[in-house]
Amino acid sequence: MKIGLVQYSPVWEEPEENILKIQDLIKLSSGKFDMLVFPEMTLTGFTMQSKKFAEEIDGTGTKYFMHLSAKLKTNIFAGIIEKDNGKIYNSLVHFDSNGLIKARYRKIHPFSYAKEDKYYDAPREILTTRIEQTRIGLSVCYDLRFPELYRLYAKERAEILIDIANWPVPRIDHWESLLKARAIENQSFMIGVNRVGSDPFNEYNGCSAVFDPMGKEIVLIENEEKIIETEIDLNVVSATRDKLPFLQDIKLI
């Protein structure tokens, strides 16, 4: 499976400008992907102006990524500030290769340290999606610190775990360590996509990465604004789980 990690520096709270930036990055990429993964709150950065940028299904970001996924014939995972039934969510949306919304995961753990919990609602629903027969567990940024979520994905035997983020430089060591840990403990590929650049509050250096089910680093790129291209062999997941059947021994979930 060929994966593109879209590590870029969004213009603060300017969705239309960020669409243009993404278009330029795509033009520079080498070819077709099975999956493109974008950072958290892809078109705005980590804004607390949730009411201003929240959108329903006909919103700017949703329509753009529906069009882009259909045009590229590629599965896209992007961060959308989503409005639904009067509530606002920090969401990770899976757009399939036909340009349709296949799944919408809503961040379970708002980052209270930045008062995200004051501006975004938080459900308690885990969500797996699929690309063909491959099961994928979804998460957003701060979720990464809560291993219980990923254990539930492991119980569903997700082969890939995804976390999209705006994870700042001062805690980037935590980001790398937690991505590796989630891969090892759940015997899954762990994909983490973080932004670069700065917003009014933080600096970001990316370190978008993929770790395999044994915790081996497949790719990790710091500071570069680009689509990071890599490939994973999904047969590694079943081979690892067959050789080391640790998931069968979990007793607390």
C-alpha positions as CSV (number, residue, x, y, z in Angstrom):
1,M,0.0,0.0,0.0
2,K,1.4,3.4,-1.0
3,I,0.9,6.2,1.5
4,G,1.4,9.9,1.3
5,L,1.8,11.9,4.5
6,V,1.0,15.5,3.8
7,Q,3.3,17.4,6.1
8,Y,2.7,21.1,5.5
9,S,2.5,24.5,7.1
10,P,-1.1,25.8,6.9
11,V,-1.7,29.5,6.7
12,W,-3.5,30.4,10.0
13,E,-7.3,30.3,9.7
14,E,-7.2,30.7,5.9
15,P,-8.9,27.7,4.3
16,E,-8.9,29.0,0.7
17,E,-5.1,29.8,0.8
18,N,-4.5,26.3,2.3
19,I,-6.3,24.7,-0.5
20,L,-4.0,26.4,-3.0
21,K,-0.9,25.2,-0.9
22,I,-2.2,21.7,-1.0
23,Q,-2.7,21.8,-4.7
24,D,0.9,22.9,-5.2
25,L,2.2,20.1,-3.0
26,I,0.2,17.5,-5.0
27,K,1.6,18.8,-8.2
28,L,5.1,18.1,-6.8
29,S,4.3,14.5,-5.8
30,S,5.5,11.6,-7.9
31,G,2.3,9.7,-8.6
32,K,-0.7,7.8,-7.3
33,F,-1.3,6.9,-3.7
34,D,-3.6,4.4,-2.1
35,M,-4.0,6.8,0.8
36,L,-3.2,10.5,1.5
37,V,-3.2,11.6,5.2
38,F,-3.4,15.3,6.2
39,P,-2.8,17.0,9.6
40,E,-5.4,17.9,12.2
41,M,-7.8,20.8,11.3
42,T,-6.2,20.6,7.9
43,L,-7.4,23.9,6.4
44,T,-7.2,26.2,9.5
45,G,-4.6,25.1,11.9
46,F,-5.5,24.4,15.6
47,T,-8.0,27.1,16.0
48,M,-10.4,27.6,18.8
49,Q,-12.7,29.7,16.6
50,S,-14.9,26.6,16.2
51,K,-18.1,28.4,15.4
52,K,-16.5,30.5,12.7
53,F,-15.0,27.5,10.8
54,A,-17.4,24.7,11.6
55,E,-19.0,23.3,8.5
56,E,-21.7,20.9,7.5
57,I,-21.5,18.5,4.5
58,D,-21.7,21.4,2.0
59,G,-18.8,23.2,3.6
60,T,-15.6,24.4,1.9
61,G,-13.3,21.6,3.3
62,T,-15.7,18.8,2.8
63,K,-16.5,19.7,-0.8
64,Y,-12.8,20.2,-1.6
65,F,-11.7,16.8,-0.2
66,M,-14.6,15.1,-1.9
67,H,-13.6,16.6,-5.2
68,L,-9.9,15.9,-4.6
69,S,-10.3,12.2,-3.6
70,A,-12.5,11.6,-6.7
71,K,-10.1,13.4,-9.0
72,L,-7.0,11.5,-7.6
73,K,-8.9,8.2,-7.2
74,T,-7.4,8.1,-3.8
75,N,-8.5,7.6,-0.2
76,I,-8.0,10.8,1.8
77,F,-7.9,11.2,5.6
78,A,-8.3,14.9,6.5
79,G,-9.1,17.1,9.5
80,I,-12.4,18.9,9.3
81,I,-14.1,21.2,11.8
82,E,-17.5,19.5,11.7
83,K,-20.9,20.9,12.7
84,D,-23.8,18.4,13.2
85,N,-27.1,18.8,15.0
86,G,-25.9,21.9,16.8
87,K,-22.6,20.4,18.0
88,I,-19.1,21.1,16.8
89,Y,-16.4,18.4,16.5
90,N,-12.7,18.2,15.7
91,S,-13.1,15.4,13.2
92,L,-11.0,13.1,11.0
93,V,-12.9,12.3,7.9
94,H,-12.2,9.4,5.5
95,F,-13.1,10.3,1.9
96,D,-12.9,7.2,-0.3
97,S,-11.5,6.9,-3.8
98,N,-14.9,7.7,-5.3
99,G,-15.1,11.0,-3.6
100,L,-17.7,9.8,-1.0
101,I,-17.5,10.2,2.8
102,K,-16.8,6.8,4.2
103,A,-16.3,7.6,7.8
104,R,-16.2,10.5,10.3
105,Y,-14.3,10.1,13.5
106,R,-14.9,12.8,16.1
107,K,-12.0,13.4,18.5
108,I,-12.8,11.8,21.9
109,H,-10.2,13.6,23.9
110,P,-10.2,17.5,23.5
111,F,-6.9,19.0,24.6
112,S,-8.1,20.7,27.8
113,Y,-4.6,22.3,28.4
114,A,-5.4,24.5,25.4
115,K,-9.1,24.8,26.4
116,E,-10.2,22.8,23.3
117,D,-12.9,21.2,25.5
118,K,-14.6,24.7,25.8
119,Y,-15.0,25.0,22.0
120,Y,-15.5,21.4,20.7
121,D,-17.9,18.7,21.7
122,A,-16.5,15.2,22.6
123,P,-18.3,12.0,21.9
124,R,-17.2,8.6,23.2
125,E,-17.5,6.6,19.9
126,I,-14.5,4.7,18.5
127,L,-14.5,4.3,14.7
128,T,-12.8,1.9,12.3
129,T,-13.0,2.3,8.6
130,R,-11.8,0.2,5.7
131,I,-9.8,0.4,2.5
132,E,-11.0,-2.8,0.8
133,Q,-10.5,-5.4,3.5
134,T,-7.9,-3.4,5.5
135,R,-9.3,-2.2,8.9
136,I,-8.1,1.3,10.0
137,G,-8.6,2.8,13.5
138,L,-8.9,6.6,13.6
139,S,-7.7,9.2,16.1
140,V,-6.8,12.9,16.4
141,C,-3.7,14.4,18.1
142,Y,-4.2,14.3,22.0
143,D,-6.0,10.9,21.6
144,L,-2.5,9.5,21.2
145,R,-1.9,9.8,24.9
146,F,-4.7,7.5,25.8
147,P,-3.8,3.9,25.0
148,E,-7.2,2.6,26.0
149,L,-8.6,3.9,22.7
150,Y,-6.1,1.9,20.6
151,R,-6.6,-1.2,22.6
152,L,-10.2,-1.2,21.5
153,Y,-9.0,-0.8,17.9
154,A,-6.7,-3.8,18.5
155,K,-9.7,-5.8,19.8
156,E,-11.2,-5.1,16.4
157,R,-8.0,-6.3,14.8
158,A,-7.3,-3.0,13.0
159,E,-4.2,-3.4,10.8
160,I,-3.5,0.4,10.5
161,L,-3.9,3.1,13.1
162,I,-3.9,6.8,12.1
163,D,-3.3,9.9,14.3
164,I,-3.5,13.3,12.7
165,A,-2.1,16.2,14.8
166,N,-0.9,19.7,15.5
167,W,1.8,18.6,17.9
168,P,4.2,21.3,19.0
169,V,8.0,21.2,19.2
170,P,8.3,21.2,23.1
171,R,6.6,17.8,23.3
172,I,7.7,16.2,20.0
173,D,9.7,13.5,21.8
174,H,6.4,12.3,23.3
175,W,4.9,12.2,19.9
176,E,7.6,9.9,18.5
177,S,7.6,7.7,21.6
178,L,3.8,7.3,21.7
179,L,3.5,6.5,18.0
180,K,6.1,3.8,18.4
181,A,4.4,2.5,21.5
182,R,1.0,2.3,19.9
183,A,2.4,0.3,17.0
184,I,4.2,-2.2,19.3
185,E,1.4,-2.8,21.8
186,N,-1.3,-3.2,19.1
187,Q,0.8,-4.9,16.5
188,S,-0.4,-2.5,13.9
189,F,1.1,0.0,11.4
190,M,1.0,3.4,13.2
191,I,0.7,6.4,10.9
192,G,1.2,9.9,12.5
193,V,0.9,13.1,10.4
194,N,1.8,16.4,12.0
195,R,2.1,19.9,10.6
196,V,5.2,22.1,10.3
197,G,5.6,25.9,10.6
198,S,4.0,28.0,13.3
199,D,0.7,29.5,14.5
200,P,0.2,32.4,16.9
201,F,0.9,30.1,19.8
202,N,3.3,27.3,18.9
203,E,6.1,26.1,16.6
204,Y,5.8,22.7,14.8
205,N,8.5,20.5,13.2
206,G,6.4,17.7,11.8
207,C,8.1,14.4,12.5
208,S,5.3,12.7,10.6
209,A,6.1,9.0,10.7
210,V,5.1,5.5,10.1
211,F,6.0,2.6,12.4
212,D,5.5,-1.1,11.7
213,P,3.9,-3.6,14.0
214,M,7.2,-4.4,15.7
215,G,7.9,-0.7,16.3
216,K,10.4,-0.3,13.5
217,E,10.6,3.2,12.0
218,I,9.7,3.0,8.3
219,V,9.9,6.8,7.8
220,L,10.1,9.9,10.0
221,I,10.7,13.3,8.4
222,E,11.4,16.5,10.4
223,N,10.7,20.1,9.3
224,E,10.2,19.5,5.6
225,E,7.1,20.7,3.9
226,K,6.2,18.0,1.4
227,I,4.2,14.9,0.7
228,I,6.2,12.1,2.4
229,E,5.9,9.0,0.2
230,T,6.3,5.6,1.7
231,E,4.9,2.0,1.3
232,I,3.8,-0.6,3.7
233,D,3.3,-4.3,3.3
234,L,0.1,-5.3,5.1
235,N,1.2,-8.9,5.2
236,V,3.6,-7.9,8.0
237,V,0.6,-7.4,10.4
238,S,-0.7,-11.0,10.1
239,A,2.8,-12.4,10.1
240,T,3.6,-10.5,13.3
241,R,0.4,-11.5,15.0
242,D,0.8,-15.1,14.1
243,K,4.3,-15.3,15.3
244,L,3.7,-13.3,18.5
245,P,0.0,-13.8,19.4
246,F,0.1,-11.2,22.2
247,L,-3.3,-9.7,21.4
248,Q,-5.0,-13.0,22.2
249,D,-3.8,-12.7,25.8
250,I,-5.4,-9.4,26.6
251,K,-7.8,-9.9,29.6
252,L,-9.0,-6.4,30.5
253,I,-11.0,-5.5,27.4
